[in-house]
């Protein structure tokens, strides 16, 4: 498994600094990839890389991507939270690159929540 390098962290930091927060400007979606140690060990870096590739390939500029630390749900990592303006946040669990592609194309671009991967909607735990 590839390890996160200083250059990877710098690239993530540069990407985040280039973007505005969801509330400022014209961002429609905020996606948080939870990248605590447990998330990284479970594949969060690959999930993040896939998300960034999908955004670039789609040519969309209304998606804000950020990272956070551990949510305390290590057994369900990698975790991704999708927040679309005026909708409850959706927390996805056990993410991998293929699931991230599906969430991006179907939920982020088309508004269809990918229920099989959902851990929580808003503050309500689904499973």
Legacy VTK file of the C-alpha trace (Angstrom):
# vtk DataFile Version 3.0
C-alpha trace
ASCII
DATASET POLYDATA
POINTS 127 float
0.000 0.000 0.000
1.324 3.437 -0.914
2.231 5.717 1.961
1.230 9.346 2.224
4.269 11.529 1.566
5.055 15.128 2.428
4.501 15.997 -1.258
1.050 14.375 -1.126
0.175 16.452 1.932
1.444 19.618 0.239
-0.700 18.887 -2.829
-3.759 18.366 -0.644
-3.021 21.571 1.241
-2.587 23.549 -2.003
-5.857 22.155 -3.379
-7.745 23.088 -0.215
-6.270 26.595 -0.135
-7.295 27.161 -3.760
-10.886 26.334 -2.949
-13.353 28.426 -0.959
-15.526 27.125 1.820
-18.957 25.774 0.912
-20.725 28.822 2.343
-18.545 31.355 0.517
-18.814 31.633 -3.227
-20.520 29.296 -5.635
-19.707 25.873 -4.214
-22.652 23.472 -4.339
-21.062 20.455 -2.638
-18.552 19.900 0.136
-16.900 16.480 0.329
-14.851 15.563 3.377
-12.520 12.578 3.198
-11.724 11.542 6.763
-7.976 10.999 6.804
-6.993 10.199 10.347
-4.361 7.502 10.764
-7.005 4.783 10.698
-8.567 6.213 7.536
-5.235 6.444 5.735
-4.367 2.892 6.778
-7.737 1.739 5.406
-7.290 3.412 2.011
-8.502 7.014 2.398
-5.627 8.334 0.276
-6.727 6.201 -2.667
-10.326 7.361 -2.122
-9.156 11.006 -2.094
-7.051 10.503 -5.241
-10.026 8.942 -7.026
-12.337 11.784 -5.986
-9.906 14.428 -7.252
-9.477 12.542 -10.553
-13.252 12.288 -11.017
-13.723 16.006 -10.329
-11.024 16.874 -12.854
-12.385 14.459 -15.475
-15.914 15.861 -15.060
-14.635 19.427 -15.349
-16.802 20.493 -12.431
-15.805 23.470 -10.297
-18.618 23.550 -7.749
-17.262 20.791 -5.488
-15.153 21.741 -2.472
-12.933 18.916 -1.190
-11.447 18.889 2.275
-10.044 16.465 4.826
-10.547 15.861 8.501
-9.110 13.648 11.160
-10.584 10.572 12.743
-14.314 10.502 13.546
-13.845 7.733 16.110
-15.362 5.089 13.856
-12.134 3.332 12.896
-13.843 0.034 12.111
-15.907 1.743 9.364
-13.062 3.560 7.571
-12.527 4.928 5.023
-15.333 7.427 5.666
-16.516 10.204 3.353
-19.065 12.923 4.150
-21.010 14.553 1.303
-22.775 17.848 2.045
-24.957 19.300 -0.697
-26.379 22.773 -0.073
-29.812 22.659 1.604
-29.605 18.888 2.235
-28.595 16.813 5.233
-25.005 15.557 5.182
-24.513 11.932 4.175
-21.723 9.867 5.729
-20.503 6.969 3.613
-18.592 4.048 5.135
-16.134 1.397 3.918
-15.281 3.513 0.883
-12.896 2.423 -1.858
-12.040 3.934 -5.253
-14.938 2.196 -7.061
-17.488 3.260 -4.447
-16.093 6.818 -4.553
-16.568 6.921 -8.339
-20.164 5.749 -7.909
-20.882 8.278 -5.130
-19.368 11.059 -7.234
-21.293 10.235 -10.408
-24.619 9.300 -8.844
-24.854 11.351 -5.632
-22.676 14.406 -6.155
-23.496 14.937 -9.830
-27.029 13.462 -10.019
-28.398 13.790 -6.476
-29.048 10.061 -5.968
-27.872 8.979 -2.487
-26.048 5.658 -2.645
-27.952 3.959 0.167
-25.934 0.701 0.307
-22.855 2.672 1.420
-24.577 5.068 3.852
-23.620 5.019 7.535
-25.597 8.111 8.569
-27.885 10.800 7.199
-27.619 14.049 9.117
-27.242 13.043 12.756
-29.210 9.826 12.300
-27.199 6.594 12.086
-28.765 4.347 9.436
-27.119 1.052 10.375
LINES 1 128
127 0 1 2 3 4 5 6 7 8 9 10 11 12 13 14 15 16 17 18 19 20 21 22 23 24 25 26 27 28 29 30 31 32 33 34 35 36 37 38 39 40 41 42 43 44 45 46 47 48 49 50 51 52 53 54 55 56 57 58 59 60 61 62 63 64 65 66 67 68 69 70 71 72 73 74 75 76 77 78 79 80 81 82 83 84 85 86 87 88 89 90 91 92 93 94 95 96 97 98 99 100 101 102 103 104 105 106 107 108 109 110 111 112 113 114 115 116 117 118 119 120 121 122 123 124 125 126
